[in-house]
Amino acid sequence: MNIRAAEVEDLQQVKAIDQLLFEEESYPIFALRQFLDISYGLMKVVEIGREIIAYCIGHYNSEKKEAWFLSLGVLPEYRGRKIGESLTTNLVEEVKAMGATTVNLTVHPENKPGISIYERLGFETQENTENYYLDHSPRLVMVKNLC
């Protein structure tokens, strides 16, 4: 298993994973391309051989010293192997080295496996909102302090 920064050539495989997992809520390919361009290496993929099996997208705001974990996806057949946990840990370590003092993320309240990963890694629920994306989609806002 290899975790590395995503490249343009990876975006079709990332899109396929995102589409499979999030269906109508998946990112359009142009948004993934823009995330790649503005994430400064914080869009990561996990590959086994030449197959991308997981991805994550992060962002760091150096003025606020705040990072956001925007998305995480692991192919279903690879779940239960701590791949999501490894990606999250990798991103947290990287943004901490950049100077981040907090990492934020949102997660659907019914995503028990995701919440479990985040809690194990020290994220705490800061807010529970019923309309986070202004489409009546509930989300937990979780934060991890790095100081």
N, C-alpha and C positions, 0 to 999 in steps of 0.2 A: 504494500500500500504506500503510495506516494502522494503527499500533499504539496501542491505547488500553486503559484499564481496562475490564474487563468490567462489564456491567450485568445486572440480573435478566432483562431481555428477551433477552439473548444465550444464556441457559443451555440452551435447547432445541437451538440450533445447536452449542454446545460439546459437549453430550451426544451428538449425532449423530456428531461427529468422534471423540470418545472411544470410542464404541461401535464405529464402523467400524474404528478402529485397534487397539483393545485387547480387543474382543469380550467374552469372559466375565470378563476382568480390568478392564473399564471401571467407572468410578465410577457408583453410582446417582445419580439426579438430586438426591435429598435431600442427598447428600454434596457435590455440586457447589454446591448452594445454600449449605450451611454454609461451604464454602471461600470462597465469595464474601463471606459475612458476616464471616469472621474474617481475611481476607487483607489488609484495609485497602489496597485498590487494587493488590495484587500478583497478582491474577488478571487476565491480559491477553488480549486477542484481537487478531488481525490481520484486517482487513477490506479487501476490494477491492470498491468500490461498496458495496452493502448486504450482500454475502455474507461471512460469517466463514469464513476458510480455515484458521485456525490459532489455537491458544490455549496458554497456559502458566499454571501455578499456582505461586505462591511464598509463602513465609511468613518473617517476621522476628521473632526473639526478642530484644528490646532488652536484657534482663538478661544474656544470654550473648553479645550482639553477634554472633549467628549466624543465618544465613539458610539456608533449605532451598528447593531447586527441586524441587517435588513432581511436576509432570507437564508434558509438552510434546507437542503433537500438531499435525501439519501434514497437510492433505489430500494424498493421494498425487499427484494431478495438479499440485500446486504444489511438490513437492519438487525439490531441486536449484537453488533460487533464493535460497538463504541466508536463508530465512524463519526457520527454527529458530535459526540463528545470531543473527539480528537480535533475536529474542525473548529469547534467553538473555543477550545483551549488554545489552539494555534492562533486564532484571531485575537483572543484576549491578550496573549503574550505579545503579539506583534503591536497592537495599539498601545499597550502599556510601555513598550520600548520607544514608541513614538512620542510619549508624554501624556497619554490619556489618563485621566483620573477617575472616569466612569465609563461604563459600557451599558448602553440601553438596548432593549429589544421589545418587540411586541409578539404575542403568541395568542392563538385562539384558546379560550378557556377550556375547551373540550380536548385540546391536544395534550393529553396526559403524558405521553412519552416525552414530548418536547419540554414540557414544564418540569418533568422529573430530571432531565439532563441539566436544565438551567439551574434548578435549585441545588442539585449536587455540586455544581460548579460555583455556587455562592451568589447567584442572582436572587433577588428578593422582589416580590410583587410590590410595586409602588402605587399602581392605580388599576382599577377594573372599570372599563368604560364600555357601554353598550353600543356606541356609535362612533368608533375610532376613525373609520374611513369615510364617515358621513353617508354610509349606505346601510346603516343599522347592523353593521358587522361588529360583534363584540371582540374585545382584545384585552388581555392583561398587558400592562406596561411593566416590564421588569428591569431592574438596574443592579449592576455589580460595581461596588466601589473598589478602586484599585489602589487607594492610598493606605 
